[in-house]
Amino acid sequence: MLSQSFFIKDNQAELLLHAHKYDFDIVFFTEVCEFVMAVANDEGDGLYVIDLDTLHNMQADMQDGRRTLMLGELLQRLPGDHSYVYLQSARQGGRFLLQQRLVDSHCLAYAEKPIANDVFVDKLFNLFVQKKRGDLVRMVVLGEVDGLDDAALLQERLEVVRHADAQTLHMRVKELRPDLVLVTDTEYARTDAIVRVLQKNIEADPVREITLLQRHPDTALTRRALADGFDTVLAVAEPGLLEAQLVNRANKIRINKDLIGKDRATGLLNKVGLQRKAQDLIRRAALEGRPLAFGIIDIDKFKTINDTWGHYFGDIVIKRLSLTLAPQLGEWDLLSRFGGEEFVVVFWDCTLEQGHARLDAMRQAFRAIPFEVARGDLRHFSFSGGVAAYPEHKSENELFLRADAMLYEAKQGGRNQVCTEPAGRCRVAMAH
């Protein structure tokens, strides 16, 4: 939802054209009261954009007949249970107190004008990706930490796993692969080799943080802990404050994991991120006796798309595919942009036949999307897919190779289809 402004009102057609490429719906408003009412009634995951020029031209409902609204009056009228994207001029952007006022008033982000429509829509896409709930961060705690509210931390997507034995901690970390390890100073004093054993493992996660929880100020202990390999040292505080510090650490870890393990263009897992999560999912499937379906997707004739309409349009096709696939995933399913135009999906608790059906439904959904390559010229694109199953194939590498072989069968068989074992069992959709 965008409030109409001097920035938008003369560019609505172009803005809608760029938004259409991402399948975004944009609703324009010419009065603040109508915008506020729409935001209050919206139960979706929309973005709400306000150009600060609306202060001067969108107040027909002012009781005193004014058209100009003060910033404080605007902020008071906005529903407080939503966050907003503010657009401002370069002059406004240079005023720190104004920025402070905005970021303290339910600000999701702010941007300076002028901003090109295609860039603006790309930024909105990135905000949609960032608004999704972050991945769960797992923390293993060694030692007694009084008053830590595990349930409250889980609400912040930080899972607490408690462990009592320092000498088996490295095995527990190997099994759970946590993102954060919290060790009390008591346990460190008993077994000071803890952190060295964790850090020197060749499989140690470079993003994992190992933190010492220090009950009493001790400069010598802090210095020794950092020399041994602890990443940070936290002082024991009242439980609520400690939880706030841990949540902040978890958020930083989540960002670092995203930088390493997620594709910047789509927000999906990249090759590195998929490998770790797929291995974790296979390990869990083995423990619980659940099946998995592993699918590989490749956009058909993608080079032709790039060569004909340009790489920018090719990027649009990739992002639209990611938006099509993501809503069809379950809570424990995985989706990765593996590289270029290739995607990988892993379906949790899913047989080969079920995986075939789910991936084929995704294929049909993508095939139905109209892409406007030029004014009035609509095209439809497709992808081919291959599916393999666990436990028939045990490792992530075996699953990938088998699914890739099935993808090859789908390509060789005419594209726009999904193949599974035995080779040749495919579903084909006629071009339209």
Buried (B, 14 or more C-beta within 10 A) or exposed (E): BBBBBBBBEEBBEEBBBBBBBBEBEBEBBBBBBBBBEBBEEBEEEBBBBBBBBBBEBBBEEBEEEEEEBEBEBBBEBBBEEBBBBBBBBEEBBEEEEBBEBBEEBBBBBBBBBEEEBBEBBBBBBBBBBEEEEBBEBBBBBBBEBEEBEBEBBEEBBBBBBBBEEBEEBBEBBEEBBBBBBBBBBEBBEEBBEBBEBBBEEEEBBEBBBBBBBBEEEEEEBBEBBBEBBBBBBBBBEEBEEBBEBBBEBBBEBBEBBBEBBBBEBBBBBBBEBBBBBBBBBBEEBEEEEBBBBBBBBBBBBBEEBBEEBEEEBBBBBBBBBBBBBBEBBEEBBBBBBBEEBBBBBBBBBBBBEBBBBBBBEBBBBBBEBEBEBEEEEEBEBBBBBBBBBBEEBEEBEBBBEBBBBBBBBBBEBEBBBBBBBEBEBBBEBEEE
